[in-house]
Amino acid sequence: MPDSPVTGSIRISVDESFKPVIEQQLLVHQSSFPNTTIIASYKSEADCFRDLQSDSTRMIIVAKGLSEKEAAFYKSALSYNPLYGVLAYDAVALIVNNQAKDSIFTMEDIRKILSGTTKITAVMDGKSATSTVRFLQDSVLKGAPFGSNVVAVSGSQAVVDIVAERKDLIGFVGLSWIGDAYDEKQKAFLKKIRLARVECTACLEKGVFAKPSQSTITYGQYPLARPLYYVLKENSTGLGTGFMNFMSMERGQLIFRRSFLAPAKMAFHKRSGRIKE
């Protein structure tokens, strides 16, 4: 029986660096639509795109959309165009141990570390092509290779764990893993690690350094911000469309906001009010 926007069961693949916020999305969606089951697999960005070619995967959630070449490939393979769009904006956070001497970095500092010119060990969130690896190589190194001082561990949690133990290295991890001030587990992490400040490259004033946050992402002050995309492989209106709409509308956007990411579909402004007595 075909699924619908509010019934049925589908599989999706999600970039592991977005796992905490997408788990919250799925939790609220399931409670709102109890006749639906969305089975999420968390893996590297490259593996998510490989899954998109599989009949069993309806949607992927990653940090990039489709290029013209990729869109043409999927249209040829599927006989229709997959849909994709930005749901929110995340950031690659640079983290250091609480006892580390340095927690302020220019973009040139980061380039030198990632290229191996500066021999500080940098820890990434996976051994395969994760979105963090791709983003830093594309955006910071402009396609150049990483230095031998850049090492990989098995996922975002492992990055946080090793930085919490050692003060002689730095780590790169999705903000979704350490930016939620309401999450008790993430609050515990922040007793052992610090969010480093990175030079604002878009600020008119020189010498401005920003930590990753909802505010600094929204106003373009944190330079390592990145989009969170859905890519939907659905030729009719089914559960994948229903989940995409849920994340795009008020409740889903509020979940991104509460998780301290920057919502892309809706703007939530504070309004001043006055009560008449």
Long-range contacts (C-beta under 8 A, 24 or more apart in sequence): 2-236, 2-238, 3-36, 3-238, 3-239, 4-237, 4-238, 4-239, 4-242, 5-237, 5-238, 5-239, 5-241, 5-242, 5-245, 6-33, 6-35, 6-36, 6-239, 6-242, 7-33, 7-35, 7-36, 7-239, 8-35, 8-36, 8-37, 8-238, 8-239, 9-36, 9-37, 9-38, 9-39, 9-239, 10-37, 10-38, 10-39, 10-58, 10-59, 10-238, 10-239, 10-240, 10-243, 11-38, 11-39, 11-40, 11-41, 11-56, 11-57, 11-58, 12-38, 12-39, 12-40, 12-41, 12-57, 12-58, 12-59, 12-60, 12-61, 12-240, 12-243, 13-40, 13-41, 13-42, 13-43, 13-47, 13-48, 13-51, 13-52, 13-57, 13-59, 13-60, 13-61, 14-40, 14-41, 14-42, 14-43, 14-48, 14-60, 14-61, 14-62, 15-42, 15-43, 15-44, 15-45, 15-48, 15-60, 15-61, 15-62, 15-63, 15-130, 15-131, 16-42, 16-43, 16-44, 16-125, 16-126, 16-130, 16-155, 16-156, 17-63, 17-90, 17-125, 17-130, 17-131, 17-132, 17-156, 17-173, 17-174, 17-176, 17-177, 18-61, 18-63, 18-90, 18-174, 18-176, 18-228, 19-156, 19-176, 19-177, 20-176, 20-177, 20-180, 20-183, 20-186, 20-259, 21-88, 21-176, 21-180, 21-255, 21-256, 21-259, 21-261, 22-61, 24-255, 24-258, 24-259, 25-246, 25-247, 25-252, 25-255, 28-251, 28-252, 28-255, 29-243, 29-246, 29-252, 32-246, 32-251, 33-242, 36-239, 36-242, 36-243, 38-239, 38-243, 44-126, 44-128, 44-129, 44-130, 44-131, 45-129, 45-130, 45-131, 45-134, 46-128, 46-129, 46-130, 47-128, 52-82, 52-231, 52-233, 53-77, 57-233, 58-232, 58-233, 58-234, 58-238, 58-239, 58-240, 59-230, 59-231, 59-232, 59-233, 59-234, 59-240, 59-243, 59-244, 60-230, 60-231, 61-87, 61-228, 61-229, 61-230, 61-231, 62-131, 62-228, 62-229, 62-231, 63-90, 63-131, 63-134, 63-135, 63-226, 63-227, 63-228, 63-229, 64-131, 64-134, 64-227, 64-229, 65-227, 65-229, 65-231, 66-231, 74-233, 78-233, 78-235, 79-235, 80-235, 82-231, 82-232, 82-233, 82-234, 83-230, 83-231, 83-232, 83-234, 83-244, 84-229, 84-230, 84-231, 84-232, 85-229, 85-230, 85-248, 86-227, 86-228, 86-229, 86-264, 87-228, 87-229, 87-230, 87-247, 87-248, 87-252, 87-256, 87-263, 87-264, 87-265, 88-227, 88-228, 88-253, 88-256, 88-261, 88-262, 88-263, 88-264, 89-217, 89-218, 89-225, 89-226, 89-227, 89-228, 89-261, 89-262, 89-264, 90-174, 90-175, 90-176, 90-217, 90-225, 90-226, 90-227, 90-228, 90-261, 91-174, 91-175, 91-179, 91-212, 91-216, 91-217, 91-222, 91-224, 91-225, 91-226, 92-132, 92-135, 92-136, 92-172, 92-173, 92-174, 92-175, 92-212, 92-224, 92-226, 93-172, 93-173, 93-174, 93-175, 93-177, 93-178, 93-179, 93-195, 93-196, 93-212, 93-224, 94-170, 94-171, 94-172, 94-195, 94-196, 94-198, 94-212, 94-224, 95-159, 95-160, 95-163, 95-170, 95-171, 95-172, 95-173, 95-178, 95-193, 95-194, 95-195, 95-196, 96-163, 96-167, 96-170, 96-171, 96-193, 96-194, 96-196, 97-163, 97-164, 97-165, 97-166, 97-167, 97-169, 97-192, 97-193, 97-194, 98-167, 98-191, 98-192, 98-193, 98-194, 99-167, 100-167, 100-170, 100-194, 101-167, 102-196, 103-194, 103-196, 103-197, 104-196, 104-197, 104-209, 105-196, 105-197, 105-198, 105-199, 105-209, 106-198, 106-199, 107-140, 107-198, 107-199, 107-201, 107-223, 110-140, 110-198, 111-140, 111-141, 113-147, 113-149, 113-170, 114-140, 114-141, 114-146, 114-147, 114-150, 115-141, 115-144, 115-145, 115-146, 115-147, 116-146, 116-147, 116-148, 116-149, 116-150, 117-147, 119-147, 119-149, 120-149, 120-168, 120-169, 120-170, 121-149, 121-150, 121-151, 121-168, 121-169, 121-170, 122-146, 122-149, 122-150, 122-151, 122-169, 122-170, 122-171, 122-172, 123-151, 123-152, 123-153, 123-159, 123-162, 123-163, 123-169, 123-170, 123-171, 123-172, 124-150, 124-151, 124-152, 124-153, 124-159, 124-172, 125-152, 125-153, 125-155, 125-156, 125-158, 125-159, 125-172, 125-173, 125-174, 126-152, 126-153, 126-154, 126-155, 127-152, 127-154, 131-174, 131-226, 132-172, 132-173, 132-174, 135-224, 135-226, 136-172, 136-224, 139-224, 139-226, 140-224, 160-189, 160-193, 163-192, 163-193, 164-189, 164-192, 164-193, 170-196, 175-212, 175-213, 175-217, 175-260, 175-261, 176-259, 176-261, 179-212, 179-213, 179-214, 179-259, 179-260, 179-261, 180-258, 180-259, 180-260, 181-260, 182-258, 198-222, 198-223, 198-224, 199-223, 213-260, 214-257, 214-260, 214-261, 214-262, 217-261, 217-262, 218-262, 225-262, 227-264, 228-256, 228-261, 228-264
